[in-house]
Amino acid sequence: MIFTAEELAEICRHAEADYPSECCGVVLARGTAERLVLRCRNIQNELHQSDPIKHPRDARTAYYIDPKDLLQIGRREGEGYRIEVIYHSHCDAASYFSETDKRNALLGGEPTYPATTYVVVSVVAGRVATRAAYRWSADQRDFLPLELKELDA
């Protein structure tokens, strides 16, 4: 199971609430029963406004997790949580794992979180249209799609 129906509903609510900006967040788990969805703040607009040359994209087409949220995630990892899912939305675009998404998920050509599932939610005109999940394949050295039925398991 990637996440529960309640977690998926929370992710979809987050994606719709943040539209027309991309949302971002994680699902954390500790053991088999303790799980939580952590909405993160997308600071891409602030980065773009402060340095449009370095950050040419705004929050409609990119996300950057607020460092305060990254610290909170790190604290939770220190408490024994692991990152099960990293999610974000695409605004008025399909739910695909873009080249930018892949590049951001890698460090030195290796996945930062190889066991984590990446979920992309497409939001069109303010409503969730589709969702897709991807996970790193060590054999194929790429992020491959997971069947959608796994999202609802």
Secondary structure, 3 states (H helix, E strand, C coil): CCCCHHHHHHHHHHHHHHCCCCCEEEEEEECCCEEEEEEECECHHHHHHHCCCCCCCCCCCCCCECHHHHHHHHHHHHCCCEEEEEEEEEECCCCCCCHHHHHHHEECCEECCCCCEEEEEEEECCEEEEEEEEEEECCCCEEEEECHHHHHC
